[in-house]
Amino acid sequence: MTYKSMPKVEIHHHIEGAAPPKFIAGLALEKGIDISKIFDADGGYAYDGFGEFLATYEAACTPLTGPQEFYRLTQAILAEAAEHGVVYLETFISPDFCGGGDVAAWRDYLAAIEQAAAEAEHDAGITLRGIVTAVRHFDPDQANLAAKCATETAGDFITGFGMGGAETHLRPADFAYAFDMAREAGLQLTCHAGEWGGAAMVAETIRDLGVTRIGHGIHVMQDPNLVAEAVEKGIVFEVCPGSNVSLGAVTGWNAHPIAKMRDAGLKVTVSTDDPPFFHTDMTREFTLLNRTFDWDVVDFSALNKTAMEAAFCDDATRAKIAEKLGDAQ
């Protein structure tokens, strides 16, 4: 069975990390930028381990030098996502890669992304919302600039604020000011935690940043008391199994804790994270979950429902998503 045509909701996805390698290579050629070392012999992204992944990711962003490039990028990633049945997508967008944290420049980038999103919704029926994301290893001052960009453009399209990057760099409390700014602007909050930093990092992130969603969070299972707390608080975990396997956060699909997380009562969703880096898409994620844990349409419908309910969107958009999911709920 193929799950390609099944409607899907995806809420953990990075716009730059979803850039197809051929797209980035083509842009680099257009601009005379030599980033050939980030590609392998087959034209895919080349890296070994999480540290090299971050370096390759940032190098792949170098040809994305203006709003027009992000317009083209958004077109490409939404076409790809829609092909795999995604009807609603939330993507992390970093002002660091869209104007360097300057609000005026950020507005220009954002306008281009929104234009492409509107066209894709009309043509392919996929709805996009943006979560402004700080890059953790760029330090708190830069995170504050990202939060400033988020607060200045919060609205129908920019609906959330989060943080990715090197999870073990500093502690969550060091970034509390940025998250407080975003919260006061009415933005909903998420943060990467528990992929590399252990259960303690998840606990600190929930406590010190006040998030309602955790990106990855797979090491929450190290602490039964924290699991119980997360269940009680209704924290949603944006799990990305293919990413975790590819980066070595777990030893393989059979070792992935997502089934145990769900069985423990945690709210889990499934997303691709940075799909071309991990040679994945939502069809592959569903297929491998089926092969590994014997999950079927009923299970995937439950994942979609959890993601729909956790989506950082207004009620009208949520109702539209529910209608598209239809019998697949």
C-alpha positions as CSV (number, residue, x, y, z in Angstrom):
1,M,0.0,0.0,0.0
2,T,1.2,3.5,-0.7
3,Y,0.3,6.4,1.6
4,K,1.2,9.1,-0.9
5,S,-2.4,10.2,-1.6
6,M,-3.5,10.3,2.0
7,P,-4.0,13.9,3.2
8,K,-1.4,14.9,5.7
9,V,-0.6,17.6,8.2
10,E,3.0,18.5,8.8
11,I,4.1,20.9,11.6
12,H,7.9,20.5,11.9
13,H,9.7,21.6,8.7
14,H,12.5,24.1,7.9
15,I,12.1,26.1,4.7
16,E,15.8,26.3,4.0
17,G,16.4,22.7,5.0
18,A,13.7,21.6,2.5
19,A,15.6,23.2,-0.4
20,P,16.3,20.5,-3.1
21,P,20.0,20.0,-3.7
22,K,19.5,20.6,-7.5
23,F,17.8,23.8,-6.7
24,I,20.6,25.1,-4.5
25,A,23.3,23.8,-6.9
26,G,21.5,25.7,-9.7
27,L,21.3,28.9,-7.8
28,A,25.0,28.7,-6.8
29,L,25.9,28.2,-10.5
30,E,23.8,31.3,-11.4
31,K,25.6,33.4,-8.8
32,G,29.1,32.0,-9.3
33,I,29.2,30.6,-5.8
34,D,31.4,27.5,-5.3
35,I,29.7,25.2,-2.7
36,S,30.5,22.0,-4.6
37,K,32.0,20.4,-1.4
38,I,28.5,20.2,0.2
39,F,27.3,17.8,-2.4
40,D,28.0,14.1,-2.7
41,A,28.7,12.1,-5.9
42,D,25.0,11.6,-6.5
43,G,24.2,15.3,-6.1
44,G,22.7,15.0,-2.6
45,Y,23.8,16.9,0.5
46,A,27.1,15.5,2.0
47,Y,27.7,15.5,5.8
48,D,28.8,13.2,8.5
49,G,27.1,13.7,11.9
50,F,25.1,16.6,13.3
51,G,27.9,19.1,13.4
52,E,28.7,18.7,9.7
53,F,24.9,18.7,9.0
54,L,24.7,22.2,10.5
55,A,27.7,23.4,8.5
56,T,26.3,22.0,5.2
57,Y,22.8,23.4,6.0
58,E,24.3,26.9,6.5
59,A,26.5,26.6,3.4
60,A,23.4,25.6,1.3
61,C,21.8,28.8,2.4
62,T,24.5,31.0,0.9
63,P,22.9,31.2,-2.6
64,L,19.6,32.3,-1.1
65,T,20.6,35.9,-1.2
66,G,17.3,37.7,-1.7
67,P,13.5,37.6,-1.6
68,Q,13.2,36.3,-5.2
69,E,15.3,33.2,-4.3
70,F,12.9,32.5,-1.4
71,Y,9.9,32.9,-3.6
72,R,11.3,30.3,-5.9
73,L,12.3,28.1,-3.0
74,T,8.8,28.3,-1.5
75,Q,7.3,27.3,-4.9
76,A,9.6,24.3,-5.1
77,I,9.1,23.0,-1.6
78,L,5.3,23.4,-1.6
79,A,5.0,21.6,-4.9
80,E,7.0,18.7,-3.4
81,A,5.0,18.6,-0.2
82,A,1.7,18.7,-2.1
83,E,2.8,15.8,-4.2
84,H,3.0,13.7,-1.1
85,G,-0.5,14.6,0.2
86,V,0.4,17.5,2.6
87,V,-2.6,19.8,2.8
88,Y,-1.2,21.9,5.7
89,L,2.4,22.7,6.4
90,E,4.1,24.8,9.0
91,T,7.6,25.8,8.2
92,F,10.3,27.3,10.3
93,I,11.7,30.5,8.7
94,S,14.8,32.2,10.1
95,P,15.4,35.9,9.8
96,D,19.1,35.1,10.1
97,F,18.9,33.7,6.5
98,C,16.3,36.3,5.4
99,G,17.9,39.7,5.9
100,G,20.2,39.0,8.8
101,G,17.7,40.0,11.4
102,D,16.9,43.4,9.9
103,V,13.1,44.0,10.2
104,A,12.8,46.0,6.9
105,A,14.7,43.3,4.9
106,W,12.8,40.6,6.7
107,R,9.5,42.1,5.5
108,D,10.7,41.9,1.9
109,Y,11.6,38.2,2.2
110,L,8.4,37.4,4.0
111,A,6.3,39.1,1.3
112,A,7.9,36.9,-1.4
113,I,7.4,33.8,0.7
114,E,3.7,34.7,1.3
115,Q,3.2,35.4,-2.4
116,A,4.4,31.9,-3.3
117,A,2.4,30.4,-0.6
118,A,-0.8,32.1,-1.8
119,E,-0.2,30.8,-5.3
120,A,0.5,27.3,-4.1
121,E,-2.7,27.3,-2.0
122,H,-4.7,28.3,-5.1
123,D,-3.0,25.9,-7.5
124,A,-2.2,22.9,-5.3
125,G,-4.5,23.2,-2.3
126,I,-1.7,23.3,0.2
127,T,-1.8,25.8,3.1
128,L,1.4,27.2,4.5
129,R,2.0,29.0,7.8
130,G,5.3,30.4,9.1
131,I,7.0,29.9,12.4
132,V,9.9,32.4,12.9
133,T,12.8,30.5,14.3
134,A,15.9,31.6,16.1
135,V,19.2,29.7,15.5
136,R,20.4,28.6,19.0
137,H,24.1,28.6,18.3
138,F,23.9,32.1,16.9
139,D,23.5,33.2,20.6
140,P,20.7,35.1,22.6
141,D,21.3,38.6,21.1
142,Q,20.6,37.2,17.6
143,A,17.6,35.3,18.9
144,N,16.2,38.6,20.2
145,L,16.5,40.1,16.7
146,A,14.6,37.1,15.3
147,A,12.0,37.6,17.9
148,K,11.8,41.3,17.0
149,C,11.2,40.3,13.4
150,A,8.5,37.8,14.5
151,T,6.7,40.4,16.7
152,E,6.7,43.0,13.9
153,T,5.1,40.6,11.4
154,A,2.8,38.4,13.6
155,G,-0.5,37.8,12.0
156,D,-2.4,35.5,9.7
157,F,0.8,34.0,8.1
158,I,3.4,34.3,10.9
159,T,1.7,32.5,13.7
160,G,4.5,31.1,15.9
161,F,8.0,31.4,17.2
162,G,10.6,28.8,17.9
163,M,14.3,27.9,18.1
164,G,16.4,25.3,16.3
165,G,20.1,24.8,15.8
166,A,22.7,23.2,18.2
167,E,20.5,22.1,21.1
168,T,23.4,21.8,23.6
169,H,24.5,25.4,23.1
170,L,23.7,27.3,26.3
171,R,20.5,26.6,28.3
172,P,16.8,27.4,27.4
173,A,16.6,30.1,30.1
174,D,19.3,32.1,28.2
175,F,16.7,32.6,25.4
176,A,13.8,33.4,27.6
177,Y,13.6,37.1,26.6
178,A,13.1,36.2,23.0
179,F,10.3,33.8,23.8
180,D,8.7,36.4,26.2
181,M,8.7,38.9,23.3
182,A,7.0,36.5,21.0
183,R,4.5,35.4,23.6
184,E,3.5,39.0,24.3
185,A,2.9,39.5,20.6
186,G,0.4,36.6,20.7
187,L,2.6,34.1,18.9
188,Q,2.4,30.4,19.8
189,L,5.7,28.8,20.9
190,T,7.7,25.7,20.1
191,C,11.4,24.8,20.6
192,H,13.7,22.0,19.6
193,A,14.7,19.9,22.6
194,G,15.4,16.4,23.6
195,E,17.0,15.3,20.4
196,W,20.5,15.6,21.7
197,G,20.2,17.2,25.1
198,G,18.3,14.5,27.1
199,A,15.2,14.6,29.2
200,A,16.5,17.5,31.3
201,M,16.6,19.7,28.3
202,V,13.0,19.0,27.5
203,A,12.0,19.8,31.1
204,E,13.9,23.1,31.1
205,T,12.5,24.1,27.8
206,I,8.9,23.5,29.0
207,R,9.6,25.3,32.2
208,D,11.7,28.2,31.2
209,L,10.3,29.0,27.7
210,G,6.7,28.2,28.2
211,V,6.3,26.3,25.0
212,T,3.2,24.1,24.1
213,R,5.1,22.1,21.5
214,I,8.5,20.4,21.5
215,G,10.5,19.7,18.4
216,H,11.8,16.1,18.4
217,G,11.7,15.5,22.2
218,I,12.5,11.8,21.8
219,H,14.6,11.6,24.9
220,V,11.7,12.6,27.1
221,M,11.3,8.8,27.6
222,Q,14.4,8.9,29.9
223,D,12.3,10.4,32.7
224,P,8.9,8.8,33.6
225,N,8.0,11.8,35.8
226,L,8.6,14.2,32.9
227,V,6.5,12.0,30.6
228,A,3.6,12.2,33.1
229,E,4.0,16.0,33.3
230,A,4.0,16.4,29.6
231,V,0.9,14.2,29.3
232,E,-0.8,16.3,32.0
233,K,0.1,19.6,30.3
234,G,-0.8,18.3,26.8
235,I,2.6,19.1,25.3
236,V,2.7,18.1,21.7
237,F,5.9,16.4,20.3
238,E,6.9,17.2,16.7
239,V,8.6,13.9,16.0
240,C,10.7,13.4,12.9
241,P,11.7,9.7,12.8
242,G,13.6,9.8,9.5
243,S,15.7,12.8,10.6
244,N,16.5,11.1,14.0
245,V,17.6,7.9,12.2
246,S,19.7,9.7,9.6
247,L,21.5,11.9,12.1
248,G,22.1,9.1,14.5
249,A,20.0,10.4,17.3
250,V,18.7,6.8,17.4
251,T,20.4,3.7,16.1
252,G,17.7,2.8,13.6
253,W,13.9,2.7,12.9
254,N,13.4,-0.3,15.2
255,A,15.0,1.7,18.1
256,H,12.9,4.8,17.6
257,P,10.8,5.6,20.7
258,I,7.8,7.2,18.8
259,A,5.6,4.1,19.4
260,K,6.5,4.1,23.1
261,M,5.9,7.8,23.3
262,R,2.4,7.4,21.9
263,D,1.7,4.3,24.1
264,A,2.7,6.4,27.1
265,G,-0.1,8.9,26.3
266,L,2.1,11.6,24.8
267,K,0.7,13.7,21.9
268,V,2.9,12.8,18.9
269,T,3.0,14.1,15.3
270,V,5.2,13.1,12.4
271,S,7.1,15.5,10.1
272,T,10.1,15.4,7.8
273,D,12.3,18.2,9.3
274,D,14.7,18.8,6.5
275,P,13.5,16.3,3.9
276,P,16.2,16.3,1.2
277,F,19.0,16.1,3.8
278,F,17.5,12.9,5.1
279,H,16.2,11.4,1.8
280,T,12.7,11.5,3.1
281,D,9.2,12.8,2.5
282,M,5.9,12.3,4.3
283,T,5.0,9.3,2.2
284,R,8.3,7.6,3.2
285,E,7.7,8.5,6.9
286,F,4.3,6.9,6.9
287,T,5.5,3.9,4.9
288,L,8.4,3.1,7.3
289,L,6.2,3.6,10.4
290,N,3.9,1.1,8.9
291,R,6.7,-1.4,8.2
292,T,8.4,-0.8,11.6
293,F,5.4,-0.6,14.0
294,D,2.6,-1.9,11.9
295,W,0.8,1.4,12.0
296,D,-2.0,1.8,9.5
297,V,-4.5,4.3,8.3
298,V,-6.2,4.5,11.7
299,D,-2.9,5.4,13.3
300,F,-2.0,7.9,10.7
301,S,-5.4,9.5,10.9
302,A,-4.9,10.0,14.6
303,L,-1.5,11.6,13.9
304,N,-3.1,14.0,11.5
305,K,-5.8,14.9,14.0
306,T,-3.2,15.6,16.7
307,A,-1.2,17.7,14.3
308,M,-4.3,19.6,13.2
309,E,-5.4,20.3,16.7
310,A,-1.8,21.5,17.6
311,A,-1.4,23.6,14.5
312,F,-0.5,27.3,15.0
313,C,-3.4,28.6,13.0
314,D,-6.8,30.2,13.5
315,D,-10.1,28.3,13.9
316,A,-11.2,29.0,10.3
317,T,-8.0,27.5,8.9
318,R,-8.2,24.6,11.3
319,A,-11.8,23.9,10.0
320,K,-10.5,24.0,6.5
321,I,-7.8,21.5,7.3
322,A,-10.3,19.2,8.9
323,E,-12.5,19.3,5.8
324,K,-9.5,18.4,3.6
325,L,-8.7,15.5,5.9
326,G,-12.2,14.3,5.6
327,D,-12.6,10.6,6.0
328,A,-8.9,10.3,6.6
329,Q,-9.3,11.7,10.1
